[in-house]
Amino acid sequence: MMKKIFLAVALTAASLAPSWAQKHQVRTQTRVVVERNKESSPVRVNLYAGCELSNVQLFLHGLKVTSERELFSPTVGVDVRIPINNSNFFVSPGLSYNRKGIRFSTMVPGEGVASVRTPIHFISGNILGGFKVGNKGFSLIGAYGLYAGYAASGKAIIKHSSGSGHVMEEEIDLYKPIKNIDLGDFMGGAAPKVKSQSPLNRFDLGFRASLGFEFANHYTLTLTSDRGLINQSNDETIRLFHRSMAVTVGYTF
């Protein structure tokens, strides 16, 4: 009787063994494929920080004006690299803090030298398309696309230096409405119109390009350039476009 029971158990185990082995093999192969895909083209997140040199392209009454010195500022941000079809190409949305503006000095008749600095604090989002070539030890990464920025705050800091050595500092909020009187109405005999508007627009849009290196599959060194497309000035006689160049270091997860 016991021999018959052992024989039945042995036959049952023998019949189930191929099925179990086949399922185990499929699960193992599936796990290997998934792990290979994750290893070859994962979604990567890059945190970075660095310094930025900003300037503006300025047209005053149609004449191009360039500031003497760039404004030196910090920048921080995060980018996400999403691979396209397990290839060397990716789409990269991102978010960053940038401080842009202009810095120059000018001679004011009767007052002396006036130095002007305009730090403007931007929160920017971008969507870029890019490529990555190389290996885990060393890779070249490039990207190009659009950014959109919002100026959270900004001011013009003006320092007047007279010949006697006296220095007077003045600050102007670049996004606070200022009342302007249209003097042209006086010429026609009509009551003057009072216009209330801020010196600059808060929204910016432009091209962003970056080129950098990734070391040991984690550490990055990147050069990024922004070129604004939207006129930032609300003055009809002035056209102003932001320009900047940043060098950043980062870590990729």
Summary of the structure (lengths in Angstrom):
residues: 253
radius of gyration: 30.7
end to end distance: 64.0
largest distance: 123.9
contacts: 716
relative contact order: 0.16
helix: 17%
strand: 60%
